Amino acid sequence: MEALLTTFLAAGLGEWGDKTQLLVIALAVRYRRPLPILAGIFVAALANSLLAAFGGVFVHGMIAPRATSLLVGLALVFAGVAGLIRPGRADSPKEGGRWPFFVAAGSFFVFEFGDKTQFLTFALAAHYDAFGLAVAGATAGVIAANLPAVLLGEALSRAAPLRRIRFGLGAAFLVAGLIVGVGALGLT
């Protein structure tokens, strides 16, 4: 159960103000059809979480428990640094278009592939050796973080200080990563 909650929190917090959330805002503004966009995000998030968790569980038996803790620390530091880097803007494209499900699924999968959320899912699946719980937690966290973007669209970017949220969460991830990394190295 700890793997489920940890991956949910890591993925959910990691997505706030991220480039994928800005992509979702742009898609919401363009298509104004939240259900196909949300379904596309779900499919893409599930696919990325499955890949990451499979890789994490695969390497679990190959590395020592101390190394998995160090891997989690590195993933948190990576998420922190990525949160401190300013992503691009969510441009407001023309309204309308075809195939919102496929556009959302394809673009979200590509944007999220190799991103901090996928790395965190990989590291946590390796640490806990919990494939299903890591997949479920990460997918649910991604959906929870992007649901406001799908429903509110551009209003979210105007109402919420996404840059400050992203920066604050980036700093928190960085500190947590350093603490976990120092503990994994046995320096405490």
N, C-alpha and C positions, 0 to 999 in steps of 0.2 A: 504494500500500500504506500510505503514511503517513496518508492520509485514513481508511482502515479502522481502523487502530490508534487514531488520535486520537479519532475519534467513538466507538469502543468504550469507551475509557477515560473520556471525558467523560460519556457516557451512564451507564455503569456506576457511576462514582463519584458522579455527580449524583443517582442514585436512592436511595443509602443514606440511610435515615432520612427520606426524603421522604414527602409525604402519600400518594403512590401506593403506596409500600411498606407504609404503615400500612393502606391499603385492602386490599392483597393479604393481609395478616395477618388482617384481619377476614373476608375471603372464605374463607380457608383454615379458620378456626375455624368459620364457619357451615356450609360445605358439606362439608368433610372429603373432598373429591374433587380431588386435585391436578391430574390430567390435564386435565379440562375447564377448570379455572381457568387453568392454564398455557397451554392452547391459546387461550383468550380473550384473555389478556394478549399473546400473540404476535400475534394478529390486530390488536389495538388498537395495539400498539407499531409494527407494520409499517405500518399506515395512517397513524399520526402521523409516522413517519419518512419515508414516501413524500411526504406533503404538505410537510414541512419541507425535505427535500432538493430537491424540485421547485422550491420557492420560492427556495432558495439558488442553485441552478444557473441559474434564470431571471434573477436579478439579477446574477450573476457578470459577464456581459458589459457590464452597464450602469454599473458602478462601477469605479473604479481599484483596482489591487492594494493600495495603501495603505489605501483605504477598507475593503476586505475584512478587512485585519488589524485595523483599528479596530473593525469589526463583531464580530470574534472576541473582542477585548478587552472590548467591551460585553457580549457574551453571557457571558463568564466572570465579569465583575463582577455581572451579573444573577444568575447561578447562585450566586455567593458570598453576595450579600445574601439570596437566597431560602433558602440553607442556614443563615443565621444567625437567620432568623425561625422561631419554633416552630410546627410544624403542629399540627393537631388530634390527638385521641387516636383510637386504633383501638378502638372499642367492641367488646365481645364480643356479637354478636347471637345470637339463638336459633339452635340447630343445625338444619340441614336446609334445605329449600326446593327450589324447582324451577329448572331452567335455569341451572346454574352457568356454563356457557360464555357464554351471552348476557348474563348479569348481569356477569360478569367483563369481557367485551369492551366492553360499553356503558359501564360505569362507569369502567373504566380509560381508555378513549378520551376521555371527557369530562374526567376528572381531569388527564390528561396534555396535553390540547389547550391550547396557549399556555403550557405550563410551561417551566421552564428547560431541560429535555432537548430539547424541540422547538426552542427558540431556539438552543441550542448546535448542534444538527444543521443548522439553517438556515444559521447563520454558517459552520460548517465546510464544508458543501457549497458555499457561495459562495466561500469561501477557496480550496479545493482544486479546484473545478469538477469534482467527482467524485460524480455522482448515486448510482450503484450501490454504491460503496464506503461512502458516507456512510449510506445506508439500511441496508446490511448491518451496519456497525459499530454504529450507534445501536440497531438492533433487538436485536442480540446483547448489547450492553451492558445494555439494559433487562432482557432475560431473565436474564442472569447475575446482576444485582443482585436481582432478585425471586424467583429460584429458591429461595434459602434461606427466604424468607418463605412461599412456597407449600408447601414441604415441612415446615417447622418450625412455621409458624403462630405462635401466641402464645408458644411456647417461645423463638422468636428475640427477641421484644421483651423477654423476661425475661433471656435469656442475654447479649445484645449491648447495649452501651451506645449505643443508636441516637441519643440526643440528643447525646452527646459526639462520636460519629462524624460526624453531620450538621454539628455546629458546627465541628469540625476541618476537614472537607472544605470547608465554606463559607468558612472563613478562607483555605484554600489556593486555592480558586477566585478569591477576591477579590484576593489578592496576585498570582496569575498574570494575572488580568485587568488589573490596574494596570500590570504589567510589559509585557504585550503592547500595551496602550493607549498607554503612554508611548513605546514603540518605534515604534508606528504613527504617532504624531504627530511623530516625529523629535526627541524631546527628550533622547535619550541619545547 
